[in-house]
């Protein structure tokens, strides 16, 4: 038995080395340390020779695909949260409630519809002018505003996602690689916490840089255009509406009022930093475990599968855990009173949400949020890693 321990192959897994060391072989501690370092670097095989520009290109392409696919769920989540904050959605029953026979109506419904005195138009009960859930939002948006309204705010999503993810993912990669190299050599006990710290820093940089577009996207998705036939404003038009009520004659005062474009930034950071910390600290161990099962030379299919699976699980868990902060962020961003918007804080907003709706209010829109975040993180991370994988092998063939 002792001789077999000394004859361990060089590719002995960390788990095997740990078992041998537990039995008392001190020499294998060095092998375990080397195996850990090899494990950290093996999952980064596609990082070699890639510059920031190539990483940003890979991330932007992944964000483009993700933003288009999951935008309808983002619209549903924002409408439900805006409704809970008091945004009225009148006329939701204009299509859903046709003019039925009054007697049949009373037989079929416990809450009978009432005839209007001014005509024959059916008046629906107040609760009918509300969204009742994710599928109800999608159904009513399609019936009343058109199928393509589910992609309302997509231009803002693309304008936001491509630069945001283009900053976020490469910065995370660079910070993670540098921190892992440093901690592996100097403080191995801190290495498991590297994804948490790197993700938090990278997300903060991306969030602060592109926040006004995030504000525009939330407002574009939350509000319906009240006048029929009028094209809703785009990103710049939405941002101008934020500033218009407080515009002054002096340029200095106008410059100060531009801080409204960062209304709710604190709530955004309060949501995104924990989201990134939870997401990456969950994603990295799952991804490494899956990639460790396929051997030292991962293929494009294994990179895609491992990253999508890990991203889906991590994104779903992080989205569910940070849903109350997402509700607070939405409520702060849709506030139309400039004075109140500047006075609101994340803590006050959370207390207000709790007072209005309790636990249900804090987790309003959690279903579409989780349904959006899981696939979104999976798509972004897997697409990003696959593009990096091919760029890496392109570098190898040109050398």
C-alpha positions in Angstrom: 0.0 0.0 0.0 2.8 2.4 0.8 4.5 1.7 -2.4 1.4 2.3 -4.4 1.0 5.7 -2.9 4.5 6.8 -4.0 3.7 5.5 -7.5 0.8 7.9 -8.1 0.7 9.2 -11.7 1.3 12.9 -12.3 -2.4 13.5 -13.2 -3.7 12.4 -9.8 -6.8 14.3 -9.0 -7.1 16.6 -6.1 -9.6 14.4 -4.4 -7.3 11.3 -4.7 -4.3 13.3 -3.4 -6.5 14.4 -0.4 -7.3 10.8 0.4 -3.7 9.8 0.3 -2.6 12.7 2.4 -5.4 11.8 4.9 -3.8 8.4 5.3 -0.5 10.0 6.4 1.7 10.5 3.3 3.2 13.9 3.8 4.9 14.0 0.4 1.6 14.1 -1.5 0.8 17.5 0.0 3.2 19.0 -2.6 1.4 17.0 -5.3 -1.9 18.3 -4.1 -0.7 21.9 -4.2 0.5 21.4 -7.8 -2.7 19.7 -8.8 -4.7 22.6 -7.4 -2.7 25.1 -9.4 -3.1 22.9 -12.5 -6.8 22.8 -11.9 -7.1 26.5 -11.7 -5.0 27.0 -14.9 -6.6 24.2 -16.9 -10.1 25.8 -16.8 -8.4 28.9 -18.2 -7.0 27.2 -21.3 -8.8 29.6 -23.6 -7.6 32.7 -21.8 -4.1 32.5 -23.2 -2.9 35.2 -25.6 -6.3 37.0 -25.6 -6.3 40.8 -25.2 -9.0 43.0 -23.7 -10.4 43.8 -27.1 -10.9 40.2 -28.0 -12.5 39.5 -24.7 -14.8 42.5 -25.1 -15.8 41.3 -28.6 -16.7 37.9 -27.3 -18.7 39.3 -24.4 -20.6 41.8 -26.6 -21.6 39.1 -29.0 -22.9 37.0 -26.2 -24.8 39.9 -24.7 -26.4 40.7 -28.1 -27.9 37.2 -28.3 -29.0 37.0 -24.7 -30.7 40.5 -24.8 -32.9 39.5 -27.7 -33.9 36.1 -26.4 -34.9 37.1 -22.9 -36.3 40.6 -23.4 -40.0 39.5 -23.2 -39.5 38.1 -19.7 -37.8 41.4 -18.7 -40.8 43.3 -19.9 -43.1 41.0 -17.9 -41.0 41.4 -14.7 -40.8 45.2 -15.0 -44.6 45.5 -15.6 -45.5 43.4 -12.6 -43.1 45.4 -10.4 -44.3 48.8 -11.7 -47.9 47.8 -11.2 -47.1 46.9 -7.5 -45.5 50.4 -7.2 -48.7 52.0 -8.3 -48.3 52.5 -12.0 -51.8 52.3 -13.5 -52.4 50.1 -16.5 -55.9 51.2 -17.7 -57.7 49.5 -20.6 -56.3 46.0 -20.1 -59.8 44.6 -20.5 -60.7 46.3 -23.7 -59.8 43.2 -25.7 -60.2 40.6 -23.0 -63.7 41.7 -22.1 -65.9 41.8 -25.3 -69.5 42.8 -25.1 -71.3 39.6 -23.9 -74.9 39.0 -23.3 -75.6 40.4 -19.9 -77.5 37.3 -18.6 -74.7 34.9 -19.8 -72.2 37.2 -18.2 -73.8 37.0 -14.8 -74.1 33.2 -15.1 -70.4 32.8 -16.0 -68.9 35.2 -13.6 -69.2 35.7 -9.8 -68.4 39.4 -10.4 -71.0 40.5 -13.1 -70.0 43.1 -15.6 -72.0 46.4 -15.5 -73.5 48.1 -18.4 -72.4 51.7 -18.9 -75.2 54.3 -18.8 -73.7 56.2 -21.7 -73.8 53.3 -24.2 -73.6 49.6 -24.7 -69.9 49.2 -23.9 -69.1 46.7 -21.2 -67.4 47.9 -18.0 -65.1 45.4 -16.5 -64.4 45.1 -12.7 -61.4 47.0 -11.4 -59.3 43.9 -10.8 -59.6 43.1 -14.6 -57.3 46.1 -15.3 -54.4 44.4 -13.6 -51.7 42.0 -14.6 -52.2 38.7 -12.7 -48.9 37.0 -13.6 -46.1 36.5 -16.1 -48.3 34.7 -18.7 -51.0 37.3 -18.2 -48.6 40.1 -19.0 -47.3 38.4 -22.1 -50.9 37.6 -23.3 -52.2 41.2 -22.7 -49.2 42.9 -24.2 -49.5 40.8 -27.4 -53.3 41.3 -27.7 -53.4 45.0 -27.0 -50.0 46.4 -28.0 -48.8 43.9 -30.5 -46.4 41.0 -30.5 -43.3 43.1 -31.1 -44.1 45.2 -27.9 -42.6 42.2 -26.0 -39.3 43.5 -27.3 -40.0 47.0 -26.0 -36.7 48.4 -24.7 -34.6 46.0 -26.8 -32.7 48.9 -28.3 -31.9 50.0 -24.8 -31.1 46.5 -23.7 -28.6 46.1 -26.6 -27.2 49.6 -26.0 -26.8 48.6 -22.4 -25.8 44.9 -22.6 -23.1 45.2 -25.2 -20.9 47.8 -23.5 -21.8 46.6 -20.0 -21.0 43.0 -20.6 -18.1 44.1 -22.8 -16.7 45.8 -19.7 -17.9 43.3 -17.1 -16.8 39.9 -18.5 -13.3 40.9 -19.6 -12.7 42.8 -16.3 -13.9 39.8 -14.4 -11.6 37.5 -16.3 -8.6 39.7 -15.8 -9.3 40.3 -12.1 -10.0 36.7 -11.5 -6.9 35.4 -13.3 -4.6 37.9 -11.5 -6.2 37.3 -8.1 -6.0 33.5 -8.5 -2.4 33.6 -9.5 -1.6 35.8 -6.5 -3.6 33.9 -3.9 -2.5 30.4 -5.2 1.1 31.5 -4.6 0.7 33.5 -1.4 -2.6 32.7 0.3 -4.2 29.5 -1.0 -7.0 29.7 1.7 -8.3 32.8 0.0 -8.5 31.4 -3.5 -12.2 30.2 -3.3 -13.3 33.7 -2.6 -11.6 35.2 -5.7 -14.7 34.8 -8.0 -16.8 36.7 -5.4 -14.4 39.6 -5.2 -13.6 39.8 -8.9 -17.3 39.6 -9.9 -18.2 42.4 -7.4 -15.5 44.8 -8.6 -16.1 44.1 -12.3 -19.9 44.5 -12.0 -19.5 47.8 -10.1 -17.3 49.3 -12.9 -19.8 48.2 -15.6 -22.8 49.4 -13.7 -21.6 52.9 -13.0 -20.3 53.3 -16.6 -23.6 52.5 -18.3 -26.3 53.3 -15.7 -28.3 56.0 -17.6 -29.1 53.5 -20.4 -30.3 51.0 -17.7 -32.6 53.8 -16.3 -34.0 54.4 -19.8 -34.6 50.7 -20.4 -36.6 50.3 -17.2 -38.8 53.3 -18.0 -39.3 52.1 -21.6 -40.5 48.7 -20.4 -42.6 50.0 -17.4 -44.8 52.6 -19.1 -47.3 52.3 -21.9 -47.8 55.0 -24.4 -51.1 56.7 -23.5 -51.9 58.1 -27.0 -52.9 55.6 -29.6 -50.8 55.7 -32.8 -48.0 57.6 -31.2 -44.6 56.0 -31.4 -43.1 55.6 -27.9 -39.8 57.5 -27.2 -36.5 55.8 -27.7 -33.5 55.8 -25.3 -32.6 59.5 -25.8 -36.3 60.6 -25.7 -36.8 58.7 -22.5 -33.7 60.2 -20.9 -34.8 63.7 -22.0 -38.2 63.2 -20.3 -36.3 62.5 -17.0 -34.4 65.8 -17.2 -37.1 68.0 -18.8 -39.1 68.7 -15.6 -36.1 70.2 -13.8 -34.4 72.1 -16.6 -33.2 75.6 -15.7 -31.9 78.6 -17.5 -28.4 78.4 -16.1 -26.0 75.7 -17.6 -24.5 75.1 -14.1 -27.9 74.1 -12.6 -28.7 72.0 -15.7 -25.4 70.2 -15.2 -26.2 69.5 -11.6 -29.7 68.2 -12.6 -28.1 65.6 -14.8 -27.5 63.5 -11.7 -31.1 62.5 -12.2 -29.8 60.2 -14.9 -28.1 58.2 -12.1 -31.3 58.0 -10.0 -31.4 54.6 -8.3 -27.7 53.9 -8.9 -27.4 52.9 -5.2 -30.2 50.4 -5.6 -28.7 49.1 -8.8 -25.3 48.5 -7.1 -27.1 47.0 -4.1 -28.7 44.5 -6.5 -25.9 43.8 -9.0 -22.9 43.5 -6.6 -24.5 40.7 -4.5 -25.9 39.2 -7.7 -22.4 38.9 -9.2 -20.9 37.7 -5.9 -23.5 34.9 -5.5 -23.4 34.1 -9.3 -19.7 33.8 -9.7 -19.0 32.1 -6.4 -21.6 29.5 -7.4 -20.7 29.3 -11.1 -17.0 28.7 -10.8 -17.1 25.5 -8.6 -19.8 24.0 -10.8 -18.0 24.9 -14.0 -14.7 23.5 -12.8 -16.3 20.3 -11.6 -18.0 19.7 -15.0 -14.8 20.6 -16.9 -12.8 18.4 -14.6 -14.9 15.4 -15.8 -14.0 15.8 -19.4 -10.3 15.7 -19.0 -7.4 18.1 -19.7 -8.4 18.9 -23.3 -11.9 20.3 -23.3 -13.8 20.5 -26.6 -16.1 23.3 -27.9 -19.1 21.2 -27.0 -17.9 20.5 -23.4 -17.0 24.2 -22.9 -20.5 25.2 -24.1 -22.3 22.6 -22.0 -20.3 23.2 -18.8 -20.6 26.9 -19.0 -24.3 27.0 -19.9 -25.2 24.5 -17.1 -23.2 26.3 -14.5 -24.4 29.7 -15.7 -28.1 28.6 -15.7 -27.9 27.3 -12.1 -25.9 30.2 -10.7 -28.0 32.9 -12.5 -31.2 31.4 -11.2 -30.0 31.2 -7.6 -28.6 34.7 -7.7 -31.7 36.2 -9.3 -34.0 34.6 -6.7 -31.8 35.8 -3.8 -31.6 39.4 -5.0 -35.2 39.8 -6.1 -36.1 42.3 -3.3 -33.2 44.5 -4.4 -34.4 44.3 -8.0 -37.9 45.4 -6.9 -36.4 48.4 -5.1 -34.3 49.3 -8.1 -37.3 49.3 -10.4 -39.4 51.4 -8.0 -36.7 54.0 -7.7 -36.1 54.1 -11.5 -39.8 54.6 -12.4 -40.4 57.5 -9.9 -41.5 60.5 -11.9 -41.3 63.1 -9.2 -37.7 64.5 -9.4 -37.6 65.7 -5.8 -38.8 62.4 -4.4 -36.5 60.5 -6.7 -33.5 62.3 -5.3 -34.7 61.8 -1.7 -35.3 58.1 -2.0 -32.8 55.6 -0.6 -32.6 51.8 -1.1 -33.4 51.2 2.6 -36.4 53.5 2.6 -37.7 51.9 -0.6 -37.4 48.4 0.8 -39.3 49.4 3.9 -41.9 51.0 1.8 -42.3 47.9 -0.3 -42.6 45.7 2.8 -45.2 48.1 4.2 -47.2 48.0 1.0 -47.0 44.3 0.1 -45.1 42.4 2.7 -43.0 39.4 1.5 -45.1 39.1 -1.6 -44.2 42.6 -2.6 -40.5 42.1 -2.0 -40.5 39.1 -4.4 -42.9 40.6 -7.0 -41.8 39.4 -10.4 -39.5 36.7 -9.1 -40.8 34.1 -11.6 -39.9 36.1 -14.8 -36.7 37.4 -13.2 -35.5 33.9 -12.4 -36.8 32.7 -15.8 -34.8 35.5 -17.5 -31.6 35.4 -15.4 -30.9 31.7 -15.6 -30.9 31.4 -19.4 -29.4 34.9 -19.8 -26.3 34.1 -17.6 -26.0 30.7 -19.3 -26.1 32.1 -22.8 -23.7 35.0 -22.0 -21.1 32.9 -20.2 -21.2 29.9 -22.6 -21.2 32.1 -25.7 -18.3 34.1 -24.3 -16.3 31.1 -23.3 -16.9 29.4 -26.7 -15.8 32.5 -28.6 -12.7 32.7 -26.4 -12.1 29.0 -27.1 -12.0 29.5 -30.9 -10.0 32.7 -30.6 -7.4 30.7 -28.5 -7.1 28.0 -31.2 -6.9 30.6 -33.9 -3.8 32.0 -32.1 -2.3 28.6 -31.9 -2.7 28.0 -35.6 -1.2 31.3 -36.6 1.9 30.9 -34.4 
